[in-house]
Amino acid sequence: MGLFDGLFGDDKNDKRNDRPITDAVGSDPKALEGRTGATGRMLISGLDKAVHIQAGTIAKYVDWMRAKNPELSPRELQKAIDQHFSVLATGSGGAAGIAAAVPGIGLITGAAAIGVESLVFLDLAAFYTMASAKLRGVDIHDPERRRALILVALTGSSGTAIVDAAVGDLSAGAGSRSVATTLSSFSGAKLSTVNNRMINVAVKTMGKKFRRAWFGKILPLGIGAIAGSYANHRLADKVVSNVGESLGGLPAEFSTPLPEDVPEDIDVPAEIARDVAAANTDSDGDE
């Protein structure tokens, strides 16, 4: 067992607790948001924003990774994207731990910085999931389908079980297909119901994991920076594993040529922040 394993929990225990939840709220996300704690409300709100990361931004990133690694097959490029996501997520966790440890920051301000960083992780996880889907040729334009793919990435086997249970009268061979393929066969109404059930699970499981991570990141004397990096690395590894299992296999080669107008560099966090800010502006304008 590692130094922080006791602090951040055990994956086996998490799997035992990672069960679909049935209660009086049912599949109504607004009811869930109204009764859940601050962590749950943050997750639901953060997911709503992350879903609006632009498909063009994701496609540009995948093209950029291809241009940087022209010799890689889709499977090899997926590994490079896995590693890039892990580096970005681990770095954001360590930075939050450092911010919380700065003298004079205080517990409340430090906790606020860590809360913001948790949203950054959620955005990175959403971006990574969509990039991995794009690499496989999965359609990522529909917001509700995006939400489903992201929720499966966050909830793992529990999310997959919810999708499988919702298959119902679909073809008998559905069980052999990837989760992404199964989701593509759902109607809009069924997809919304499945997403709302997965949100119930995500609030329980991810909320617990984020709270453990927050506690570690707030530790003093630089320990928070180490704990933050470790916590986010573990979370990122879990997302990578869930995405690999849910999206299915990769093609042997790319189906489209690399565009000529690929940018020389991409600041992924800045690109995500821009799209999320635009989504916030649109949301404010609708009110």
N, C-alpha and C positions, 0 to 999 in steps of 0.2 A: 504494500500500500504506500502511495506517495505521500509527501508532506501535507498536501491539501486535500487528499481524498476524503477524509472524514468531514472536512468543512463543506465540501461541495457535493457530498452524497455519493451513493454507489449506483452505477448504471443498472445493476440487477434489481435493486430496490426501486429505481425509477421505472423500470419496465413493469414491475408488479403493480405500481400505482398508476401506470399509464393506461387506464382503462376508459372506455367510453362512459360518459356520465348521463344518466337519465334522471330527470327531476321535473318538478312542476313547471319550470320555466320552459321546458321543451326545447324547441329550436328557435326561439325568439331572441336574437342578439341584443335588441334594445332592452328587453327585460333583464338579460344577463348583465349588460353594461350598467343598468340602474342599480343592481343589487351587489355587484362585485366590488372588491376593494380597489385601491389606487393602482396597484400593479395590473389588475385585470383591465381597468379602464385604459391604462396606458397601452397595453398590448392591443386592445381592440382599435383604439384610435390610431396607433402606429401602423397597424396592418392596413387600415383604410387608406392611409397616406402611401404606404409602400406599394400598394396595388397599382398606383397611378404613375409609377416609373415608366417612362415612355418606351414603347417597343423599339423606336428608332435608336434610342440611347443604348439599349441592350444589343441590338444588331451591330451598332458601331463598335461596341466593346469586343464582341466576338470576332468581327473583322480585324480589329486591331491586334488581338491575340494571334489570329491566323497569320497576319503580316509579320509579326515578331518571330513567329515559329513556323516558317513556311514548309519545313521538312516534316512536321508532325502530322500524323493521322488524326481523325476525329477523337479516337480513344486516347491517344497521347495528349492531344490538346485539352481534353477534359481533365486529365491529371494536372496539367499546368494551371488550368482555371481553378481546380481544387486548391492547389498550393497558394495561388494568389489570394483567394478568398480567406484562407487560413491566416496568411500574413497580415492582411488588412484587419481582420477581426481581432487577432491577437494583439496587434498594435493599438487598436482603439481601447481594448481592455486595460492594457498597461498604462496608457495615457490617462485614463480616468482614475486609476489608482494613484498616479503621481499627483494629479490635480487635487485629489482629496487629502493628500498628505502635506500639501504646501502650508507652511505655518501661517496662521491667520485666516485660513479659508473657513474653518468652522465646520461642525458636523452637518448642519442643514445645507449650507452651500455645497459642501463636498458631496452630500447625498444627491443634491439636485444635479450636479455634474455627472454623477454616475447614472442617474435616471436618464439624462439626455443621451449618454453613451449607449445605454441599453436600446434606445430607439435607433441609434446608428447601427448597432449590431443587427437589429431587425431589418433595417433597410438593406444592409449588406447581404443578409441571408436571402431576402426577397430577390435582390439583383442577381445573386449567384444562382438561385433556383431558375430564374427566367433565362439566364445565359446558358445554363446547362440544357434547358428545354429547347432553346433556339438551336443549339448545336445538334440536336436530334431531329430538327425539322418540325417540332411541335408548335402549333399555332398559339401565340402568346398575346394576341390582340384583344381577346375578350376579357374584361376585368374580372368577371365572376369565375372564369376558368383559371385565371392567374391566381386568384385568391385560393382556389382549391389546391393548386399545385404548391403554393407557399405553405398552406396549412398542413399538407401531407409532409412537407419537408420539416416542419416544426414538430409535428406530433408523431411521426414515424408509424410504427405498427398499429397504434390505435386509430390513426387517421385512415390507414389502409383498410382496417377492419370495417370502419364506417362506410367507406366507398364500396367495399365488397358486399356489405349488407344491403346497400341501396340498389344493387344491380337488378334484383327482382326479375322482371320478365324479359331481360335482355338475353342474348343468345347463350346457349349452354357452354360455349367455349370461352366465355368472358374471363374465367378464372386464370387462364393461361396468358392473358394480356397484361401489359403494364398498366399501372394506375392511370398514367397520363392518357393512354388509349381508351381505357374504360370511361374516364371523365368526359372525353370528347363525344361519347354516345349519349350523355345525359341531356335531357331537356333543361331549359333555363330554370323552371320551377324545381325540378329534382336537384339540380346543382346548387341552388340557393339553400335548400333544406339540408343537403349534405354539408355545405360550408358552415351553416349555423351550428350543426352538431359538432363539427370539428373545432369551432371556436370555443365551445364549452370545454372541450378537452385541452385546447391550447392554453386557455386561461388558467386551468388547474396545474398542468404540468410545466409549462414555460414560466408561469408566475412563480412557482416554487424554485425553479432553477435560477431565475433572475434574482430572487430574494437571497438565495445562498451566495450568488456572485456579488451582490451589493455588499453583503456583510464582509466578505473577504476584501473587497476593494477599499473599504473604509478603514482598514487596519493601518496603524501608524508606522513611522520609521522606515518607510520604503517597502514594507511588507505588502501593502495594498497594491503597489505596482506589480509585484511578482504574482500575487494572488489574482489580480485582474487579468494578467496575461494568461495565466494557467486556466482560469475559469472560461475565458472566451475561446481559448484553444480547444477545450473539451466540448464546448457548445458547438463550435465550428465543425469539429470532427463528427459530431452526431448529425448535424445537418448534411454534411457531405455523404455520410453513410445512407441517410434517409433518401436523399436525392438519387443516389445511385440505384437504390432498390426500387424506387417508385417510377422513375422515368424510363427504365428499360435500357436495352443495349444501344450502342452507337453504330452508325453506318460505317462501312469499311473505308469509304472515301467521301469527300464533300460533293454534294449534288450541284453546287453552283460555284462559278469561278470567283476569286477574290476581287472585289471592286478596286478600281484604280485610285479612288479618292479616299484612301484610308488615312486617318490622322497619324502624325508621328508619335504623339503621346496622348494619354487620356488620364485625367485625374478622376478616378472612379468616385470617391466620396463627394467631390464637387459636382460631378454630373448627377449623382443621386440627389444631393441637396437641392440642386436647381429644379429638378422635376418635382420633388416633394413640395418645394416652396410654391411652384406653379399650381399644384393641386390644392394647396392651402388657399391660394388667392381665388381660384375658381370656386372653392367651397364657400368662402366668405362672400363672394359675389352672389351666390345662390340664396343666401339667407335673407 
